[in-house]
Amino acid sequence: MVRQSAFEKTGNPMLKGGLHCHTTRSDGEGEPAEVIRLHDLKGYDFLALTDHRIYNYKNFAPETGVLIVPGMEIDSLIGTQGTYTRHTVSIGPSPDDGNGFRQDQFFERLILPEQDEYQRVILDRLHENNNLTFYCHPEWSGTVSRDFDRLKGNFAMEIWNGSCVFENDMDADAAYWDELLRQGNRIHGVAVDDGHPMHAHCNGWVRVNARKDLNSILAALNAGSFYSSCGPEIYDFRIDDEHNAVIECSPAEKICFHYGYSPTHITFAESAPLERAAFPVPEYFTYVRVSVVDKKGLKAWTNPIFLK
């Protein structure tokens, strides 16, 4: 049996976290303390304030108990027209644990047409300063998979971005993820808000199998020990001894098994909501992942189980 690492029995809680949001430190509408307090009310355990090109460590509302993950969002233009651009969220440890950036460090926006330039100038610098990175809203940015498929070192990509979903009907359901997975890129998927106005926060999150400790959370994210959600809960995802992919979850209207090599296999609820589904995985598949959809149309996504 193989179990996706988010569901290993570690004794850790499944922490709720936000990895991409904005405040008045860049172009968000809420003051940092206001944004943190809202996430606290919604049950978040940790939050990264990822304002554009300005690094943050500070907890502006320490009374809440929300753990602040250091980070920022950084980007570069590909051309001079429209929103054709690449964006990356960068998150990292404390300076004492090797983070090379300082509070309020500001980064200029550059024009970097080729993804190899973006790798060398931006991603490599972030990684050299001990930050984790994930690629943001590819549809909104106007980047198809061939515009970012050679980028190295991202632990994840955004598979659901609330601001893009509600404002632009984009980045709603794992666009391009399967393309990268089929190429052998072992990349995870995160759901985020990218909230700018206050009403855009707290719609998408990750659930991480970690202690409420910054280094534990970062290690779990890097290892893919989390799932993403806009509402449904996932309790287990495994390949059993008969080579069936098995998912257990909160009540769902349908459960979708994705593997990139043939049409998605979907199990639909009939007389009662689904809380479990299984699918026999062919031996030649290299990975399988699952999405869960509830009666409101809200989704949750596992990270893949890699089979070869």
Disulfide bonds with the S-S distance in Angstrom:
none
